[in-house]
Amino acid sequence: MIHWRKGIVAAIRSTRPGYTELDVDLDEAVPGTDVRSIRAIAYTDAVGQPQNQDTVIVNVSALAKRLGTGGFGLIVALPEALPTDPPDGPGHLVKDRYSPLQTMVLGVDDQESQHHATLAEAEHLDGMPVIVADLHSALPAAIAGIRVVDPSLSVAYVLSDGAALPSPFSQAVAGLKDAKWLTGVISTGQAWGGDLEAVTIHTGLLAAKHVMDADIAIVAQGPGNLGTGTKYGYSGLVTGEHLNAAALLGGRPIGLLRMSNADARGRHFGISHHSLTPLTEIARPGMTVPVPDFSTLTEAERAEMDPDPEVVTATVAEQLSRLQMHELVDVDLTGLWDALRASPVRLSTMGRKLPADAASFLAAAAAGRCAARLVHS
């Protein structure tokens, strides 16, 4: 199940809180290749801080399988430089449970947490808008849309456990926090490493409202979503359940449409089936679904996009007919292109940058604009 290798740290590439990227020289090539020098990731809160020439134990399965987002070696241990034991303290939430790298954290909803009494009583989001997205790449674009309406609004990111479990893996999250676009991260389920830890999406949302005092929450998986090309076999399917959770708790659930005007795969062109399936088969009726109005783009803006997002218009019109059980809200895109271009972090989805798949990012920004308007309605 795991391709193990031993190696030596050759260089430290970069570091940020909880995360270090490094070059490692392996004692044996990656399976099926002659590659012996690799890029690797160390989650320093879990394994300690590697130094040059340290011996490391590395999981190279992602490299052996030629994965994209996950195409790094993962440092499992520094056998000759083990970190010291964590200090005694509260917290007994176990994440990545019963794997060799299970970690114990203090949950915001833990009995030992200073916030336990608050969350023991909290049962309602008091109408807080909750944007639910399939892809992690939608996060900065949605915040850009929020900020066009009101840059003072506080935004919390509720990280689900559908993809990357460690929050520090996301370079976008680090950049958004540095830019003060994001108030904080709440890692839920098996995900870990956020500013707050929670057991479920439900307690994560309640913590966003009652502990972080967020005006808007965005729920999305981390980078590296999993899909098998089957109708129900993809990690984003749970967006329907996350919308239901927001509705159950008295929030304003907003289904962010995963859209593309550049994806060559028919099931993702226009509105992706990764949005259509959970919205039509899992989410309760009555969700708010923002629909970007591409006709409101200027000619100058269109000139920067290749292809023009209006190529999806006919396809989207047919797809929207399947979503009539929800509240479809047309959203004008005035000002959103400039807001996206001003993002403090790189915008990329499935390897495509902003001009190459404008529909994807404009749809996310439209959801942000819609959420911000609900705050002020």
C-alpha positions as CSV (number, residue, x, y, z in Angstrom):
1,M,0.0,0.0,0.0
2,I,2.9,2.4,0.7
3,H,6.2,2.7,-1.3
4,W,8.8,3.4,1.4
5,R,12.2,5.0,0.8
6,K,15.0,6.3,3.0
7,G,16.8,9.5,2.0
8,I,19.0,12.4,2.9
9,V,17.8,16.0,2.9
10,A,19.7,17.8,0.2
11,A,18.1,21.3,0.5
12,I,15.3,23.2,2.1
13,R,13.1,24.8,-0.6
14,S,10.6,26.8,1.5
15,T,8.9,26.8,4.8
16,R,5.7,28.3,6.3
17,P,3.9,27.5,9.5
18,G,3.4,23.7,9.8
19,Y,4.9,23.0,6.4
20,T,8.4,22.6,4.9
21,E,9.2,21.7,1.3
22,L,12.6,20.2,0.6
23,D,14.8,18.2,-1.8
24,V,15.6,14.7,-0.8
25,D,18.2,12.3,-2.3
26,L,16.8,8.8,-2.1
27,D,18.9,5.7,-1.4
28,E,16.8,3.8,-4.0
29,A,14.9,5.1,-7.1
30,V,11.2,5.8,-7.1
31,P,9.5,2.6,-8.2
32,G,9.3,2.2,-12.0
33,T,11.7,5.1,-12.6
34,D,15.4,6.0,-12.3
35,V,14.5,9.1,-10.2
36,R,16.5,9.4,-7.0
37,S,16.2,13.1,-6.3
38,I,12.7,14.3,-5.4
39,R,10.7,17.1,-3.9
40,A,9.2,16.2,-0.5
41,I,6.9,17.7,2.1
42,A,7.3,17.6,5.9
43,Y,4.4,18.6,8.1
44,T,6.6,19.9,10.9
45,D,3.9,19.9,13.6
46,A,3.8,16.1,13.1
47,V,7.3,15.0,12.3
48,G,9.6,17.9,13.3
49,Q,11.7,20.3,11.3
50,P,14.1,18.7,8.9
51,Q,17.6,20.1,8.5
52,N,20.1,19.7,5.7
53,Q,21.7,16.2,5.7
54,D,19.1,14.8,8.0
55,T,18.1,11.2,7.3
56,V,14.4,10.9,6.4
57,I,11.9,8.1,5.9
58,V,9.7,9.0,2.9
59,N,6.4,7.8,1.4
60,V,6.9,8.0,-2.4
61,S,3.6,6.3,-3.5
62,A,2.3,9.5,-5.1
63,L,5.4,9.8,-7.2
64,A,5.3,6.1,-8.1
65,K,1.7,6.5,-9.3
66,R,2.5,9.8,-11.2
67,L,-0.1,11.8,-9.3
68,G,-0.6,15.5,-10.0
69,T,-1.5,17.6,-7.0
70,G,-0.1,15.0,-4.7
71,G,3.1,14.5,-6.6
72,F,5.5,14.9,-3.7
73,G,7.3,12.6,-1.4
74,L,5.9,12.8,2.1
75,I,8.2,12.7,5.1
76,V,7.0,10.1,7.5
77,A,9.8,10.4,10.1
78,L,13.2,11.8,11.0
79,P,14.6,8.6,12.6
80,E,17.7,10.3,13.9
81,A,16.1,13.6,14.9
82,L,12.8,12.8,16.4
83,P,10.9,15.8,17.7
84,T,10.5,16.2,21.5
85,D,7.2,15.0,23.0
86,P,4.4,17.6,22.9
87,P,3.8,19.4,26.2
88,D,1.1,18.1,28.5
89,G,-2.1,19.8,27.8
90,P,-5.8,19.4,27.1
91,G,-7.3,17.8,24.0
92,H,-8.2,14.3,23.1
93,L,-9.6,14.5,19.6
94,V,-7.8,11.9,17.5
95,K,-7.5,12.7,13.7
96,D,-6.2,10.4,11.0
97,R,-7.5,7.8,13.4
98,Y,-5.6,4.5,13.7
99,S,-3.3,5.3,10.9
100,P,0.4,5.2,11.9
101,L,0.4,9.0,11.9
102,Q,-2.7,9.6,13.9
103,T,-2.5,12.9,15.7
104,M,-4.2,14.2,18.8
105,V,-5.5,17.7,18.9
106,L,-7.6,20.0,21.1
107,G,-11.0,20.3,19.4
108,V,-13.0,23.5,19.6
109,D,-15.9,21.2,20.7
110,D,-13.7,19.1,23.0
111,Q,-14.8,18.8,26.6
112,E,-11.5,20.4,27.6
113,S,-11.9,23.3,25.2
114,Q,-12.6,26.8,26.5
115,H,-15.3,26.9,23.9
116,H,-17.1,23.7,24.9
117,A,-19.8,25.4,26.8
118,T,-20.5,27.7,23.8
119,L,-20.8,24.8,21.4
120,A,-22.7,22.7,23.8
121,E,-25.4,25.3,23.7
122,A,-25.1,26.5,20.0
123,E,-27.6,25.0,17.7
124,H,-28.2,27.7,15.1
125,L,-26.2,29.8,12.6
126,D,-28.6,32.7,12.8
127,G,-28.9,33.0,9.0
128,M,-25.1,33.1,8.3
129,P,-24.4,32.5,4.6
130,V,-22.5,29.2,4.0
131,I,-20.9,28.8,0.6
132,V,-20.3,25.2,-0.3
133,A,-17.8,24.4,-3.0
134,D,-16.5,21.2,-4.6
135,L,-13.0,22.4,-5.4
136,H,-10.4,24.0,-3.2
137,S,-9.5,26.4,-6.1
138,A,-12.8,28.1,-5.6
139,L,-11.8,29.5,-2.2
140,P,-9.8,32.6,-3.1
141,A,-12.2,33.4,-6.0
142,A,-15.3,33.3,-3.7
143,I,-13.5,35.6,-1.2
144,A,-12.7,38.0,-4.0
145,G,-16.4,38.2,-4.8
146,I,-17.3,38.8,-1.2
147,R,-14.8,41.6,-0.9
148,V,-16.2,43.5,-3.9
149,V,-19.4,43.9,-1.9
150,D,-17.8,44.5,1.5
151,P,-14.1,44.0,2.3
152,S,-14.8,44.2,6.0
153,L,-16.7,41.0,6.1
154,S,-15.1,38.2,8.2
155,V,-14.7,34.9,6.3
156,A,-14.0,31.5,7.9
157,Y,-12.9,28.5,5.9
158,V,-14.3,25.2,7.1
159,L,-12.0,22.5,5.7
160,S,-13.7,19.1,5.0
161,D,-11.7,15.9,4.9
162,G,-12.5,15.0,1.2
163,A,-8.9,15.7,0.0
164,A,-5.7,17.0,1.6
165,L,-6.1,16.4,5.3
166,P,-3.4,18.7,6.7
167,S,-4.4,22.3,6.4
168,P,-0.8,23.5,6.1
169,F,-0.6,21.8,2.6
170,S,-2.7,24.7,1.1
171,Q,-0.4,27.5,-0.1
172,A,-3.6,29.5,-0.9
173,V,-4.8,29.4,2.7
174,A,-1.5,30.6,3.9
175,G,-1.5,33.5,1.4
176,L,-5.1,34.4,2.1
177,K,-4.5,34.6,5.8
178,D,-1.3,36.7,5.3
179,A,-3.4,39.1,3.1
180,K,-6.1,39.3,5.8
181,W,-8.7,37.9,3.3
182,L,-9.4,34.9,5.5
183,T,-10.1,35.1,9.3
184,G,-9.2,31.5,10.0
185,V,-9.5,27.8,9.2
186,I,-11.5,25.2,11.0
187,S,-10.4,21.7,10.1
188,T,-13.2,19.1,10.5
189,G,-13.5,15.3,10.4
190,Q,-10.1,13.7,9.8
191,A,-8.6,17.0,8.5
192,W,-6.3,18.7,10.9
193,G,-4.0,21.7,11.3
194,G,-6.5,24.6,11.2
195,D,-6.7,27.4,13.6
196,L,-9.5,25.4,15.2
197,E,-10.3,21.7,15.1
198,A,-13.8,20.3,15.0
199,V,-15.3,16.8,14.9
200,T,-17.9,17.4,12.2
201,I,-18.9,19.9,9.5
202,H,-21.8,20.8,11.8
203,T,-19.6,21.8,14.8
204,G,-17.1,23.4,12.4
205,L,-19.9,25.7,11.1
206,L,-21.1,26.5,14.6
207,A,-17.6,27.4,15.6
208,A,-17.2,29.6,12.6
209,K,-20.3,31.6,13.7
210,H,-20.0,31.5,17.5
211,V,-16.2,31.3,18.1
212,M,-14.6,32.9,15.1
213,D,-17.5,35.4,14.8
214,A,-17.5,35.0,11.0
215,D,-20.0,36.8,8.8
216,I,-19.7,34.1,6.1
217,A,-18.3,30.5,6.1
218,I,-16.9,28.7,3.1
219,V,-16.9,24.9,3.2
220,A,-14.6,23.1,0.8
221,Q,-12.2,20.2,0.7
222,G,-8.5,20.8,0.5
223,P,-6.3,20.5,-2.6
224,G,-6.1,17.1,-4.3
225,N,-9.8,16.0,-4.8
226,L,-10.4,12.4,-5.7
227,G,-12.4,11.2,-8.7
228,T,-12.9,8.0,-10.5
229,G,-14.9,9.1,-13.6
230,T,-18.0,7.5,-12.1
231,K,-21.3,9.2,-11.1
232,Y,-20.9,8.8,-7.4
233,G,-17.2,8.1,-7.1
234,Y,-15.7,11.5,-6.3
235,S,-14.8,13.2,-3.0
236,G,-16.9,16.3,-3.8
237,L,-20.1,14.4,-3.7
238,V,-20.5,15.4,0.0
239,T,-21.2,19.0,-1.0
240,G,-24.9,18.0,-1.0
241,E,-24.6,16.9,2.6
242,H,-22.7,20.0,3.6
243,L,-25.5,22.2,2.1
244,N,-28.0,20.1,4.1
245,A,-25.9,20.7,7.3
246,A,-26.0,24.4,6.7
247,A,-29.8,24.3,6.3
248,L,-30.3,22.1,9.3
249,L,-28.4,24.6,11.5
250,G,-30.4,27.6,10.2
251,G,-27.7,29.0,7.9
252,R,-28.2,30.3,4.3
253,P,-26.7,27.5,2.2
254,I,-25.3,28.6,-1.1
255,G,-24.3,26.0,-3.7
256,L,-21.3,27.3,-5.6
257,L,-21.5,26.0,-9.1
258,R,-18.4,24.3,-10.4
259,M,-18.3,25.5,-14.0
260,S,-15.8,25.4,-16.8
261,N,-15.5,26.9,-20.3
262,A,-12.3,25.0,-21.0
263,D,-12.6,21.5,-19.6
264,A,-12.4,19.0,-22.5
265,R,-14.3,16.4,-20.5
266,G,-18.0,16.7,-21.3
267,R,-19.1,15.9,-17.8
268,H,-17.3,19.0,-16.5
269,F,-18.1,21.5,-19.4
270,G,-20.6,24.2,-18.4
271,I,-21.9,23.1,-15.0
272,S,-19.9,20.1,-13.9
273,H,-21.7,17.0,-12.9
274,H,-19.8,17.4,-9.6
275,S,-22.3,20.2,-8.9
276,L,-25.3,18.8,-10.7
277,T,-25.3,15.4,-9.0
278,P,-25.2,16.6,-5.4
279,L,-27.6,19.5,-6.1
280,T,-30.2,17.3,-7.8
281,E,-29.9,14.1,-5.8
282,I,-28.6,14.9,-2.3
283,A,-29.2,18.5,-1.3
284,R,-32.7,19.4,0.0
285,P,-34.7,21.6,-2.3
286,G,-34.5,25.4,-1.7
287,M,-30.8,26.0,-1.7
288,T,-29.5,29.3,-3.1
289,V,-27.6,28.7,-6.3
290,P,-25.9,31.8,-7.8
291,V,-25.6,31.8,-11.6
292,P,-23.0,34.0,-13.2
293,D,-24.4,36.3,-15.9
294,F,-21.7,36.3,-18.5
295,S,-23.5,38.9,-20.6
296,T,-22.5,41.5,-18.0
297,L,-18.8,41.2,-18.8
298,T,-17.2,44.0,-20.8
299,E,-15.6,43.6,-24.2
300,A,-12.2,44.5,-22.7
301,E,-12.6,41.8,-20.0
302,R,-13.6,39.2,-22.7
303,A,-10.5,40.1,-24.6
304,E,-8.4,38.8,-21.7
305,M,-10.2,35.4,-21.6
306,D,-9.5,32.5,-23.8
307,P,-12.0,31.0,-24.6
308,D,-14.9,33.4,-24.0
309,P,-17.0,32.0,-21.1
310,E,-20.2,32.5,-23.1
311,V,-19.3,29.4,-25.1
312,V,-21.1,27.5,-22.3
313,T,-24.3,29.5,-22.5
314,A,-26.4,27.0,-24.3
315,T,-25.1,24.1,-22.3
316,V,-25.7,25.9,-19.0
317,A,-29.3,26.8,-20.0
318,E,-30.1,23.1,-20.3
319,Q,-28.3,22.2,-17.2
320,L,-30.1,24.9,-15.1
321,S,-33.4,23.4,-16.1
322,R,-32.5,20.4,-13.8
323,L,-32.0,22.7,-10.8
324,Q,-35.4,24.3,-10.6
325,M,-36.0,22.8,-7.1
326,H,-33.5,25.4,-5.9
327,E,-33.5,29.2,-5.8
328,L,-31.5,30.2,-8.9
329,V,-30.1,33.7,-8.5
330,D,-28.6,35.5,-11.5
331,V,-25.5,37.4,-10.4
332,D,-24.0,40.3,-12.4
333,L,-20.2,40.1,-12.8
334,T,-19.5,43.8,-12.9
335,G,-16.1,44.4,-11.2
336,L,-15.5,40.7,-10.5
337,W,-12.8,40.2,-13.2
338,D,-10.7,43.0,-11.7
339,A,-11.2,41.5,-8.2
340,L,-10.0,38.1,-9.4
341,R,-7.0,39.6,-11.1
342,A,-6.1,41.3,-7.8
343,S,-6.1,38.0,-5.8
344,P,-3.2,37.8,-3.4
345,V,-2.8,34.1,-4.3
346,R,-2.4,32.4,-7.6
347,L,-5.7,31.3,-9.2
348,S,-5.5,27.9,-10.8
349,T,-8.0,25.1,-11.3
350,M,-7.1,21.7,-12.7
351,G,-3.9,23.3,-14.0
352,R,-5.7,26.1,-15.8
353,K,-5.1,29.7,-14.8
354,L,-7.6,32.6,-14.7
355,P,-7.7,33.6,-18.4
356,A,-7.8,29.9,-19.5
357,D,-10.9,29.0,-17.5
358,A,-12.6,32.2,-16.6
359,A,-16.1,30.6,-16.1
360,S,-14.7,28.6,-13.2
361,F,-13.4,31.6,-11.2
362,L,-16.3,33.9,-12.2
363,A,-18.8,31.4,-10.9
364,A,-17.0,31.2,-7.6
365,A,-16.8,35.0,-7.3
366,A,-20.5,35.2,-8.1
367,A,-21.2,32.9,-5.2
368,G,-19.1,35.2,-3.0
369,R,-21.0,38.3,-4.2
370,C,-24.3,36.6,-3.6
371,A,-23.3,35.6,0.0
372,A,-22.1,39.1,0.8
373,R,-25.4,40.6,-0.4
374,L,-27.3,38.2,1.8
375,V,-25.4,39.5,4.8
376,H,-26.6,43.0,4.0
377,S,-30.1,42.1,3.0
